[in-house]
Amino acid sequence: MHGRWRTTLGVGLGVRMSNQPTLVLTAVLRALRPLVRLLVQNGVTYTVLAAALKREFLDAARTELTTRGMPGTDSAVSLLSGVHRRDVRELTRSAGLGSATLPLPLGLAAQVVARWMNQPEFVEPGGASRLLPRSGPGASFETLVAGISQDVRPRAVLDELLRLGVVQDTADGLSLARGGFAPRQGFAETAAFLAANLHDHAAAAAANLQGQPQVLEQAVFVDELTAESAEHLLNVSRQAWQQAFRLVMAQAQERFDTDQQQAAPEQRRHRARFGVYFFSERED
């Protein structure tokens, strides 16, 4: 539908075709293109990736067998994953069979930023985060951190946020970046965000494709635009994200605080992620 905007659901629910494995493979390969380029740009070759993928296929096969209520024998894992039985034995018996993922829990720094963006005493009437002095009575960075934890020095938290580019130290006070807890520096932290965000986006799309309960995974697509129009949409998208971010973040903070106070630890076993993306490029 060229030349017209449309919304896309990312999947066609309930579609089952005879060449379904080919369709899935084609879709995954297309999704992997920017990631493969990222690997090449950073010196990760095909042979290194292929070796690392064996562990991911083993983990996926074991998870699938468990879901089906089937024994996870080496033979079953080899058959389902396509990994040779010799490799299954070696990788199973080697240390660290788990996926090489980068967990990104809600740490102290993220909680500080979240409250800086939502608690009334740290927010301007218009909704923007206030400039905060390092210390002092009332709304300050010191009182902000102390309201979350007494075990970590506010200076240590500030140094970390400054290192990541999340906070700026200005003549008027400490300023929070508009994007919230989105590191602008620190390759390891940025890579962790990439892994966490893309993982959950892909998990939502995969769940929909497999016919599991529908989850939110949608996009608006338009082509045949000028560069100026694409730039305009980028600015509109940023504004929309700021509105959606504040709404969802406020509710997330409220639910988090309520659950910490009222729910037992064994009940607090769910996590949720809400995100948005915008991409534009020149088409050949």
N, C-alpha and C positions, 0 to 999 in steps of 0.2 A: 504494500500500500504506500508507494512512494509519493512524496509530496504532501502527505496528510499525517497529522499527528494521531497517535493511538496509544492506548494503554495496553500493556502486555502483562500476562499473569505468570510468565516464566515457564509454565507447564501446560500441558493439555491433560486434564484429569480424566482418568478412566481409559486412556488410550492404550490398547494392547495390540501390537502388530507382530507378524511372524518374524520380522527382522528387528525385533526390539533390541537385542544386544548391539547390533550395528548402529541403531539410532542413539543408544546411550553412549557408546564409544565415541561416535562423531560429536555428540554434544559435549562430552567431557574433554575431548581433544581441543575443541574450540575454546572452551573455558580455560584450558591450560596454556594457551598461546602466550598471554602476557607473563605468566609465571615462568614458562620455559625461557622466555627472553630475559627475565630477571635473573634466572639461574646462570645463563650464558654471560650476562653482563658482570656477574660476580664470580666467574671462574668455576662454576659447578658444571661438570661435563655430564654427558648422557650416561656413561658407565657408572659414575658416582651416584647419580639419581636412581638408576636401575637397581643398583645394589641396595640403596636405602629403601626403595619401594617394596622390596621383599618383606621387610618387617611390617610395613603397612598392610600388605595383602594378607600376611599371616594373622595380624590382629583382627582384620575385617572378617576373615574366614572363621576364626574362633568365636567372634561375637555372633556371627550369623548362625553357627552351629548351636551355640548356647540358646539363641532366640528360638531356634527350631526344636529345642529339647533333644538334640543329638549329641553323642559323645564326641569330644574334640580330640580324637586320635590323630597321630601323625598322618596316617593314610587319608583320613577324612579331610584334614586341613590341606594336604597336598592336592587332593582331588578338587576341592572347592576353589583353592587359590591359584592353582597352576604352578606353584613353587615345588621344585623337585624335593622328594622326601629327604634326601641327604641334607639339603639346605634347611628343611624344616627341623630336622634333628639338631643340626649345628646351631641354628638361631634360637631354638627353644632352650637349649642347654647353655647358651651364652648369657652373659649378664645383660640386663636391660632390654628385655624383649618388648617392652611397651613402646608405643609410638613416640617419635621424637617431636613431641608437641611442646609448645611454649605456653604453660598455664599463665593466665593473667587474672589473679584474684583481685577482689576489691581491696586494695591496700590502703594504708593510712593516707598516703598522698592523694589518692583518688577521692577518699572520703572528705578530706579537707577541701578540695576543689568543689565537690558536690555541694557541701554546706555553704561554701563561699558564694555559690550561685543561687542558693535557694532560701537560706535562713534570713528572715526579715531584717535582722540587725546588720547583716553584711550585704544587703542589696539596696540599691537606690529605688526611689518611688517608680521610676520608669522601667525597672527590671534589670538594669545593668549592675554588675558586681562593683562594690565600692572600692575605692582606693583605701588601703589599710596601712596604718603605721605598724612598724615592727612590733611594738609593745605599748603598754599603757592601758588604763582603764577603758571600759566600753569596748567598742568594736575595734579590735586590733588582731594582727596575725597571731600573736601570742595567745589571746583568749580564744581565738578560733581553734587552734590546735589543742589547747587545754580542754576545750569542751568535748573533744573526741577521745583523747588519750593523755594521761599524765605520765606515761612511761617513756615517751620520746621527746627530746628537747625540740622546741619549735625551730631553733636555728638549724637543726639537722634536716627537718622537713623542708624548710625554706631553701636550704642549699640544694636539695634534690630537685625541687621545682624550678629553681633558677637554672640548674644544669640542663634540665629537659626543655627549657625555653617556654615553660607553661606560665611562669611569672616573670615580670620585669620589675627591677628596682629603679624607680624614678625619683626625681627630686620631690615629687608630691606624695610619694608613698608607694606601696607595693601594688602593682597592677596585674590583674589576672587576664590572660589572653582570652580573646573572644571565643575561641574554639573550645574552651574548657580544658579538660584533661586530655590533650592531644599533643604528645611530645613533638617538638620541632627539632630537637637535637637528641643524640643518643641512638645509635643505629640498632643496638640490641632491643631497646624499648619499642622503637618504631616497628621492628620486625615482629615483635611479640604482638603488637596491635594488628599488624597485617594478618598474622596467623589466626588470631582469635576472631577478627571480624569476618575474614573470608571463610573460615571454617563454619561459622554459624550461618552465614548467608548460603553457603553451599548445602549445609545440612537442611535448611528450610526448603530449598528448591528440590533437593533429593527426596525429602519426606513427601512433598506434594506429588512428585513424579511417581512415587511408589504407592500412591493412593491412600496415604495416611491422613489423619484429620487435617483439614486445610489450615495452613498457617499463612501469615502475611508475607508475601514475596512478590511485589509488583513494581512496575516501572512505567514511565511515560517516554515514548520514543517519537522523534520527529527527524526528518532528513530534508535535504535540498534547502539548507539554510545558508545565509551568509555568515562570515566570521563574526560580524557585529551582532547578529541575532543570537549566535551561540554564546557570545560573551554576555548578552543581556539575560539569557536563560540561566547562565551560571550565577549571576547576581540574584535573580529571582529565587533560585534554588537555595542559595545561602540564607536569604531572608526566611524562606519557608522552614529551613532546618532550624534556625534560631527559635522560631515559634514552637515547632514541634519538640525541640530539645527541652525547652523550659517546661512545657506541659508534662512530658513523659518523665523527665528527671524529677520534677516536684512530686509526682505520684510515686515514682520509684523510691525516693528518699522517705516518703511517708510510710510506704509499705515496709521498707527495710526497718525503720525505727519501730514500727508497731510489732513486726514479727520478732524482733530482738527482745522486746519486752513481754510479749504474750505467748509466743510459741516455743515449744520445747526444741532442743537442738535436733532431735531426730526428725522433726517436722520441717525443719528449714533445710531441705535438700534440693530445692529447685533453683535454677538461675534463669535469667532472661536478658536478652540483648535487643536493643532497638537501634537501627542505624539507617543511614541514607547515603547515597552516592550520586555523583554527577560525573559524566565523562563525555568529552567531545573531541573529535578529530576530523581532519580533512579526508574525505573519501576519494579513492582513485576511481 
